[in-house]
Amino acid sequence: MAQIRVVVLWHQHQPFYKDLVTGSIACPGPGLHALKDYYGMVKLLEEFPSVHQTFNLVPSLVAQIQDYASGEAQDPFLQVAATPAKSLTLEDRRFCSAISVSGSPG
């Protein structure tokens, strides 16, 4: 039987969600995916040492991940999520309600 070679290329694109005026993140996607998906995909490969894949991270994604890693990311989603429910302000609660209904605060 003939051998088939397959190339797997993961292209991790991400819009630039950082507001350059306020510094605030408009969508939690880069941080969530970095924690949940991007690392997990690479970690999973440890179980399959003979499988080789290529991961392409676009510059906008790398810049946003670096902001999170350095602690510079101003992520209102993460800030509200890390606040104990008893401590949420009315504005925080409205923010959470808007996200739960539409997926975005605006």
Beta strands, then each sheet from edge to edge (+ up, - down):
strand 1: 9-12
strand 2: 54-57
sheet 1: 1+ 2+
end
